[in-house]
Amino acid sequence: MINWDRVNELRDEVGIEDFQEVIVMFLEEVENTMVRMIAIPNLATLEEDMHFLKGSALNLGFAHFADLCQVGEKAAGSGQAETIFLDDIFESYAASKTAFRERFGCMKAA
């Protein structure tokens, strides 16, 4: 579910002092995008939204979430948006966030 090697790499890249700030920013941006996708569904931006979520997920090591976003991105890009199960994608994000917080218990909720 989580690529811990990528998480450690990110922590080394930004430094331990800035790591939590980067994580909080990631979580806020992802969650804002997901809330917008639910509140104002827009098939015209679905591929772009899935691409953004995938990139964000890969940067933080949320591997399963990234995989589901990639599938969604491809489906939206090929005109098959109706095959995308956003609930599954959002549940994967929630599970990844929980696993991440369990590993880094000092993390505050975003």
Chimera marker file (.cmm) of the C-alpha trace (Angstrom):
<marker_set name="trace">
<marker id="1" x="0.000" y="0.000" z="0.000" r="1" g="1" b="0" radius="0.5"/>
<marker id="2" x="2.797" y="2.419" z="0.919" r="1" g="1" b="0" radius="0.5"/>
<marker id="3" x="6.193" y="2.555" z="-0.739" r="1" g="1" b="0" radius="0.5"/>
<marker id="4" x="8.191" y="3.222" z="2.432" r="1" g="1" b="0" radius="0.5"/>
<marker id="5" x="11.420" y="3.564" z="0.462" r="1" g="1" b="0" radius="0.5"/>
<marker id="6" x="9.871" y="6.550" z="-1.335" r="1" g="1" b="0" radius="0.5"/>
<marker id="7" x="8.696" y="8.027" z="1.981" r="1" g="1" b="0" radius="0.5"/>
<marker id="8" x="12.216" y="7.751" z="3.396" r="1" g="1" b="0" radius="0.5"/>
<marker id="9" x="13.641" y="9.240" z="0.207" r="1" g="1" b="0" radius="0.5"/>
<marker id="10" x="11.258" y="12.200" z="0.450" r="1" g="1" b="0" radius="0.5"/>
<marker id="11" x="12.136" y="12.713" z="4.109" r="1" g="1" b="0" radius="0.5"/>
<marker id="12" x="15.829" y="12.721" z="3.200" r="1" g="1" b="0" radius="0.5"/>
<marker id="13" x="15.212" y="15.135" z="0.292" r="1" g="1" b="0" radius="0.5"/>
<marker id="14" x="13.275" y="17.757" z="2.253" r="1" g="1" b="0" radius="0.5"/>
<marker id="15" x="14.840" y="17.198" z="5.653" r="1" g="1" b="0" radius="0.5"/>
<marker id="16" x="13.181" y="16.017" z="8.799" r="1" g="1" b="0" radius="0.5"/>
<marker id="17" x="12.248" y="19.582" z="9.802" r="1" g="1" b="0" radius="0.5"/>
<marker id="18" x="10.223" y="20.215" z="6.633" r="1" g="1" b="0" radius="0.5"/>
<marker id="19" x="8.890" y="16.684" z="6.208" r="1" g="1" b="0" radius="0.5"/>
<marker id="20" x="5.691" y="17.190" z="8.207" r="1" g="1" b="0" radius="0.5"/>
<marker id="21" x="4.964" y="20.466" z="6.402" r="1" g="1" b="0" radius="0.5"/>
<marker id="22" x="5.280" y="18.710" z="3.034" r="1" g="1" b="0" radius="0.5"/>
<marker id="23" x="2.994" y="15.915" z="4.218" r="1" g="1" b="0" radius="0.5"/>
<marker id="24" x="0.345" y="18.330" z="5.495" r="1" g="1" b="0" radius="0.5"/>
<marker id="25" x="0.458" y="20.268" z="2.205" r="1" g="1" b="0" radius="0.5"/>
<marker id="26" x="0.092" y="17.025" z="0.232" r="1" g="1" b="0" radius="0.5"/>
<marker id="27" x="-2.866" y="15.866" z="2.285" r="1" g="1" b="0" radius="0.5"/>
<marker id="28" x="-4.619" y="19.232" z="2.017" r="1" g="1" b="0" radius="0.5"/>
<marker id="29" x="-4.177" y="19.461" z="-1.767" r="1" g="1" b="0" radius="0.5"/>
<marker id="30" x="-5.317" y="15.894" z="-2.354" r="1" g="1" b="0" radius="0.5"/>
<marker id="31" x="-8.313" y="16.222" z="-0.065" r="1" g="1" b="0" radius="0.5"/>
<marker id="32" x="-9.327" y="19.564" z="-1.585" r="1" g="1" b="0" radius="0.5"/>
<marker id="33" x="-9.249" y="17.966" z="-5.028" r="1" g="1" b="0" radius="0.5"/>
<marker id="34" x="-11.300" y="14.982" z="-3.883" r="1" g="1" b="0" radius="0.5"/>
<marker id="35" x="-13.883" y="17.214" z="-2.175" r="1" g="1" b="0" radius="0.5"/>
<marker id="36" x="-14.220" y="19.261" z="-5.367" r="1" g="1" b="0" radius="0.5"/>
<marker id="37" x="-14.586" y="16.090" z="-7.431" r="1" g="1" b="0" radius="0.5"/>
<marker id="38" x="-17.464" y="14.987" z="-5.203" r="1" g="1" b="0" radius="0.5"/>
<marker id="39" x="-19.131" y="18.382" z="-4.835" r="1" g="1" b="0" radius="0.5"/>
<marker id="40" x="-18.836" y="19.447" z="-8.465" r="1" g="1" b="0" radius="0.5"/>
<marker id="41" x="-18.432" y="16.336" z="-10.646" r="1" g="1" b="0" radius="0.5"/>
<marker id="42" x="-16.937" y="17.276" z="-13.990" r="1" g="1" b="0" radius="0.5"/>
<marker id="43" x="-16.128" y="14.629" z="-16.581" r="1" g="1" b="0" radius="0.5"/>
<marker id="44" x="-14.194" y="17.224" z="-18.588" r="1" g="1" b="0" radius="0.5"/>
<marker id="45" x="-11.565" y="17.522" z="-15.827" r="1" g="1" b="0" radius="0.5"/>
<marker id="46" x="-11.606" y="13.942" z="-14.557" r="1" g="1" b="0" radius="0.5"/>
<marker id="47" x="-8.507" y="12.843" z="-16.464" r="1" g="1" b="0" radius="0.5"/>
<marker id="48" x="-6.591" y="15.892" z="-15.222" r="1" g="1" b="0" radius="0.5"/>
<marker id="49" x="-7.781" y="15.350" z="-11.651" r="1" g="1" b="0" radius="0.5"/>
<marker id="50" x="-6.754" y="11.692" z="-11.729" r="1" g="1" b="0" radius="0.5"/>
<marker id="51" x="-3.349" y="12.701" z="-13.108" r="1" g="1" b="0" radius="0.5"/>
<marker id="52" x="-2.860" y="15.229" z="-10.302" r="1" g="1" b="0" radius="0.5"/>
<marker id="53" x="-3.877" y="12.724" z="-7.627" r="1" g="1" b="0" radius="0.5"/>
<marker id="54" x="-1.595" y="10.071" z="-9.134" r="1" g="1" b="0" radius="0.5"/>
<marker id="55" x="1.399" y="12.406" z="-9.152" r="1" g="1" b="0" radius="0.5"/>
<marker id="56" x="0.782" y="13.530" z="-5.606" r="1" g="1" b="0" radius="0.5"/>
<marker id="57" x="0.412" y="9.937" z="-4.460" r="1" g="1" b="0" radius="0.5"/>
<marker id="58" x="3.633" y="8.867" z="-6.147" r="1" g="1" b="0" radius="0.5"/>
<marker id="59" x="5.550" y="11.723" z="-4.553" r="1" g="1" b="0" radius="0.5"/>
<marker id="60" x="4.506" y="10.585" z="-1.099" r="1" g="1" b="0" radius="0.5"/>
<marker id="61" x="4.703" y="6.843" z="-1.689" r="1" g="1" b="0" radius="0.5"/>
<marker id="62" x="0.964" y="6.081" z="-1.645" r="1" g="1" b="0" radius="0.5"/>
<marker id="63" x="1.505" y="3.286" z="-4.173" r="1" g="1" b="0" radius="0.5"/>
<marker id="64" x="-1.922" y="1.606" z="-4.225" r="1" g="1" b="0" radius="0.5"/>
<marker id="65" x="-3.726" y="4.935" z="-4.376" r="1" g="1" b="0" radius="0.5"/>
<marker id="66" x="-1.435" y="5.994" z="-7.242" r="1" g="1" b="0" radius="0.5"/>
<marker id="67" x="-2.160" y="2.762" z="-9.126" r="1" g="1" b="0" radius="0.5"/>
<marker id="68" x="-5.917" y="3.294" z="-8.862" r="1" g="1" b="0" radius="0.5"/>
<marker id="69" x="-5.550" y="6.920" z="-9.972" r="1" g="1" b="0" radius="0.5"/>
<marker id="70" x="-3.524" y="5.810" z="-12.989" r="1" g="1" b="0" radius="0.5"/>
<marker id="71" x="-6.248" y="3.366" z="-13.996" r="1" g="1" b="0" radius="0.5"/>
<marker id="72" x="-8.799" y="6.149" z="-13.553" r="1" g="1" b="0" radius="0.5"/>
<marker id="73" x="-6.703" y="8.575" z="-15.573" r="1" g="1" b="0" radius="0.5"/>
<marker id="74" x="-6.449" y="6.118" z="-18.466" r="1" g="1" b="0" radius="0.5"/>
<marker id="75" x="-10.168" y="5.339" z="-18.332" r="1" g="1" b="0" radius="0.5"/>
<marker id="76" x="-11.114" y="9.022" z="-18.336" r="1" g="1" b="0" radius="0.5"/>
<marker id="77" x="-8.690" y="9.696" z="-21.177" r="1" g="1" b="0" radius="0.5"/>
<marker id="78" x="-10.227" y="6.953" z="-23.301" r="1" g="1" b="0" radius="0.5"/>
<marker id="79" x="-13.804" y="8.098" z="-22.748" r="1" g="1" b="0" radius="0.5"/>
<marker id="80" x="-14.644" y="5.410" z="-20.187" r="1" g="1" b="0" radius="0.5"/>
<marker id="81" x="-15.187" y="7.598" z="-17.135" r="1" g="1" b="0" radius="0.5"/>
<marker id="82" x="-18.218" y="5.542" z="-16.147" r="1" g="1" b="0" radius="0.5"/>
<marker id="83" x="-15.873" y="2.647" z="-15.285" r="1" g="1" b="0" radius="0.5"/>
<marker id="84" x="-14.079" y="4.679" z="-12.609" r="1" g="1" b="0" radius="0.5"/>
<marker id="85" x="-15.128" y="3.872" z="-9.062" r="1" g="1" b="0" radius="0.5"/>
<marker id="86" x="-14.205" y="7.003" z="-7.135" r="1" g="1" b="0" radius="0.5"/>
<marker id="87" x="-15.273" y="5.405" z="-3.855" r="1" g="1" b="0" radius="0.5"/>
<marker id="88" x="-12.582" y="2.732" z="-4.273" r="1" g="1" b="0" radius="0.5"/>
<marker id="89" x="-9.986" y="5.381" z="-5.061" r="1" g="1" b="0" radius="0.5"/>
<marker id="90" x="-10.966" y="7.545" z="-2.107" r="1" g="1" b="0" radius="0.5"/>
<marker id="91" x="-11.049" y="4.515" z="0.229" r="1" g="1" b="0" radius="0.5"/>
<marker id="92" x="-7.528" y="3.603" z="-0.869" r="1" g="1" b="0" radius="0.5"/>
<marker id="93" x="-6.409" y="7.129" z="-0.045" r="1" g="1" b="0" radius="0.5"/>
<marker id="94" x="-8.007" y="6.936" z="3.415" r="1" g="1" b="0" radius="0.5"/>
<marker id="95" x="-6.375" y="3.562" z="4.114" r="1" g="1" b="0" radius="0.5"/>
<marker id="96" x="-3.007" y="4.854" z="2.913" r="1" g="1" b="0" radius="0.5"/>
<marker id="97" x="-3.302" y="7.938" z="5.098" r="1" g="1" b="0" radius="0.5"/>
<marker id="98" x="-4.158" y="5.764" z="8.106" r="1" g="1" b="0" radius="0.5"/>
<marker id="99" x="-1.168" y="3.479" z="7.484" r="1" g="1" b="0" radius="0.5"/>
<marker id="100" x="1.061" y="6.511" z="7.044" r="1" g="1" b="0" radius="0.5"/>
<marker id="101" x="-0.131" y="8.105" z="10.289" r="1" g="1" b="0" radius="0.5"/>
<marker id="102" x="0.305" y="4.826" z="12.180" r="1" g="1" b="0" radius="0.5"/>
<marker id="103" x="3.928" y="4.710" z="11.063" r="1" g="1" b="0" radius="0.5"/>
<marker id="104" x="4.514" y="8.387" z="11.868" r="1" g="1" b="0" radius="0.5"/>
<marker id="105" x="2.446" y="8.648" z="15.043" r="1" g="1" b="0" radius="0.5"/>
<marker id="106" x="3.562" y="12.197" z="15.672" r="1" g="1" b="0" radius="0.5"/>
<marker id="107" x="1.674" y="13.401" z="12.577" r="1" g="1" b="0" radius="0.5"/>
<marker id="108" x="-1.266" y="15.649" z="13.330" r="1" g="1" b="0" radius="0.5"/>
<marker id="109" x="-4.506" y="15.277" z="11.366" r="1" g="1" b="0" radius="0.5"/>
<marker id="110" x="-4.667" y="17.471" z="8.277" r="1" g="1" b="0" radius="0.5"/>
<link id1="1" id2="2" r="1" g="1" b="0" radius="0.2"/>
<link id1="2" id2="3" r="1" g="1" b="0" radius="0.2"/>
<link id1="3" id2="4" r="1" g="1" b="0" radius="0.2"/>
<link id1="4" id2="5" r="1" g="1" b="0" radius="0.2"/>
<link id1="5" id2="6" r="1" g="1" b="0" radius="0.2"/>
<link id1="6" id2="7" r="1" g="1" b="0" radius="0.2"/>
<link id1="7" id2="8" r="1" g="1" b="0" radius="0.2"/>
<link id1="8" id2="9" r="1" g="1" b="0" radius="0.2"/>
<link id1="9" id2="10" r="1" g="1" b="0" radius="0.2"/>
<link id1="10" id2="11" r="1" g="1" b="0" radius="0.2"/>
<link id1="11" id2="12" r="1" g="1" b="0" radius="0.2"/>
<link id1="12" id2="13" r="1" g="1" b="0" radius="0.2"/>
<link id1="13" id2="14" r="1" g="1" b="0" radius="0.2"/>
<link id1="14" id2="15" r="1" g="1" b="0" radius="0.2"/>
<link id1="15" id2="16" r="1" g="1" b="0" radius="0.2"/>
<link id1="16" id2="17" r="1" g="1" b="0" radius="0.2"/>
<link id1="17" id2="18" r="1" g="1" b="0" radius="0.2"/>
<link id1="18" id2="19" r="1" g="1" b="0" radius="0.2"/>
<link id1="19" id2="20" r="1" g="1" b="0" radius="0.2"/>
<link id1="20" id2="21" r="1" g="1" b="0" radius="0.2"/>
<link id1="21" id2="22" r="1" g="1" b="0" radius="0.2"/>
<link id1="22" id2="23" r="1" g="1" b="0" radius="0.2"/>
<link id1="23" id2="24" r="1" g="1" b="0" radius="0.2"/>
<link id1="24" id2="25" r="1" g="1" b="0" radius="0.2"/>
<link id1="25" id2="26" r="1" g="1" b="0" radius="0.2"/>
<link id1="26" id2="27" r="1" g="1" b="0" radius="0.2"/>
<link id1="27" id2="28" r="1" g="1" b="0" radius="0.2"/>
<link id1="28" id2="29" r="1" g="1" b="0" radius="0.2"/>
<link id1="29" id2="30" r="1" g="1" b="0" radius="0.2"/>
<link id1="30" id2="31" r="1" g="1" b="0" radius="0.2"/>
<link id1="31" id2="32" r="1" g="1" b="0" radius="0.2"/>
<link id1="32" id2="33" r="1" g="1" b="0" radius="0.2"/>
<link id1="33" id2="34" r="1" g="1" b="0" radius="0.2"/>
<link id1="34" id2="35" r="1" g="1" b="0" radius="0.2"/>
<link id1="35" id2="36" r="1" g="1" b="0" radius="0.2"/>
<link id1="36" id2="37" r="1" g="1" b="0" radius="0.2"/>
<link id1="37" id2="38" r="1" g="1" b="0" radius="0.2"/>
<link id1="38" id2="39" r="1" g="1" b="0" radius="0.2"/>
<link id1="39" id2="40" r="1" g="1" b="0" radius="0.2"/>
<link id1="40" id2="41" r="1" g="1" b="0" radius="0.2"/>
<link id1="41" id2="42" r="1" g="1" b="0" radius="0.2"/>
<link id1="42" id2="43" r="1" g="1" b="0" radius="0.2"/>
<link id1="43" id2="44" r="1" g="1" b="0" radius="0.2"/>
<link id1="44" id2="45" r="1" g="1" b="0" radius="0.2"/>
<link id1="45" id2="46" r="1" g="1" b="0" radius="0.2"/>
<link id1="46" id2="47" r="1" g="1" b="0" radius="0.2"/>
<link id1="47" id2="48" r="1" g="1" b="0" radius="0.2"/>
<link id1="48" id2="49" r="1" g="1" b="0" radius="0.2"/>
<link id1="49" id2="50" r="1" g="1" b="0" radius="0.2"/>
<link id1="50" id2="51" r="1" g="1" b="0" radius="0.2"/>
<link id1="51" id2="52" r="1" g="1" b="0" radius="0.2"/>
<link id1="52" id2="53" r="1" g="1" b="0" radius="0.2"/>
<link id1="53" id2="54" r="1" g="1" b="0" radius="0.2"/>
<link id1="54" id2="55" r="1" g="1" b="0" radius="0.2"/>
<link id1="55" id2="56" r="1" g="1" b="0" radius="0.2"/>
<link id1="56" id2="57" r="1" g="1" b="0" radius="0.2"/>
<link id1="57" id2="58" r="1" g="1" b="0" radius="0.2"/>
<link id1="58" id2="59" r="1" g="1" b="0" radius="0.2"/>
<link id1="59" id2="60" r="1" g="1" b="0" radius="0.2"/>
<link id1="60" id2="61" r="1" g="1" b="0" radius="0.2"/>
<link id1="61" id2="62" r="1" g="1" b="0" radius="0.2"/>
<link id1="62" id2="63" r="1" g="1" b="0" radius="0.2"/>
<link id1="63" id2="64" r="1" g="1" b="0" radius="0.2"/>
<link id1="64" id2="65" r="1" g="1" b="0" radius="0.2"/>
<link id1="65" id2="66" r="1" g="1" b="0" radius="0.2"/>
<link id1="66" id2="67" r="1" g="1" b="0" radius="0.2"/>
<link id1="67" id2="68" r="1" g="1" b="0" radius="0.2"/>
<link id1="68" id2="69" r="1" g="1" b="0" radius="0.2"/>
<link id1="69" id2="70" r="1" g="1" b="0" radius="0.2"/>
<link id1="70" id2="71" r="1" g="1" b="0" radius="0.2"/>
<link id1="71" id2="72" r="1" g="1" b="0" radius="0.2"/>
<link id1="72" id2="73" r="1" g="1" b="0" radius="0.2"/>
<link id1="73" id2="74" r="1" g="1" b="0" radius="0.2"/>
<link id1="74" id2="75" r="1" g="1" b="0" radius="0.2"/>
<link id1="75" id2="76" r="1" g="1" b="0" radius="0.2"/>
<link id1="76" id2="77" r="1" g="1" b="0" radius="0.2"/>
<link id1="77" id2="78" r="1" g="1" b="0" radius="0.2"/>
<link id1="78" id2="79" r="1" g="1" b="0" radius="0.2"/>
<link id1="79" id2="80" r="1" g="1" b="0" radius="0.2"/>
<link id1="80" id2="81" r="1" g="1" b="0" radius="0.2"/>
<link id1="81" id2="82" r="1" g="1" b="0" radius="0.2"/>
<link id1="82" id2="83" r="1" g="1" b="0" radius="0.2"/>
<link id1="83" id2="84" r="1" g="1" b="0" radius="0.2"/>
<link id1="84" id2="85" r="1" g="1" b="0" radius="0.2"/>
<link id1="85" id2="86" r="1" g="1" b="0" radius="0.2"/>
<link id1="86" id2="87" r="1" g="1" b="0" radius="0.2"/>
<link id1="87" id2="88" r="1" g="1" b="0" radius="0.2"/>
<link id1="88" id2="89" r="1" g="1" b="0" radius="0.2"/>
<link id1="89" id2="90" r="1" g="1" b="0" radius="0.2"/>
<link id1="90" id2="91" r="1" g="1" b="0" radius="0.2"/>
<link id1="91" id2="92" r="1" g="1" b="0" radius="0.2"/>
<link id1="92" id2="93" r="1" g="1" b="0" radius="0.2"/>
<link id1="93" id2="94" r="1" g="1" b="0" radius="0.2"/>
<link id1="94" id2="95" r="1" g="1" b="0" radius="0.2"/>
<link id1="95" id2="96" r="1" g="1" b="0" radius="0.2"/>
<link id1="96" id2="97" r="1" g="1" b="0" radius="0.2"/>
<link id1="97" id2="98" r="1" g="1" b="0" radius="0.2"/>
<link id1="98" id2="99" r="1" g="1" b="0" radius="0.2"/>
<link id1="99" id2="100" r="1" g="1" b="0" radius="0.2"/>
<link id1="100" id2="101" r="1" g="1" b="0" radius="0.2"/>
<link id1="101" id2="102" r="1" g="1" b="0" radius="0.2"/>
<link id1="102" id2="103" r="1" g="1" b="0" radius="0.2"/>
<link id1="103" id2="104" r="1" g="1" b="0" radius="0.2"/>
<link id1="104" id2="105" r="1" g="1" b="0" radius="0.2"/>
<link id1="105" id2="106" r="1" g="1" b="0" radius="0.2"/>
<link id1="106" id2="107" r="1" g="1" b="0" radius="0.2"/>
<link id1="107" id2="108" r="1" g="1" b="0" radius="0.2"/>
<link id1="108" id2="109" r="1" g="1" b="0" radius="0.2"/>
<link id1="109" id2="110" r="1" g="1" b="0" radius="0.2"/>
</marker_set>
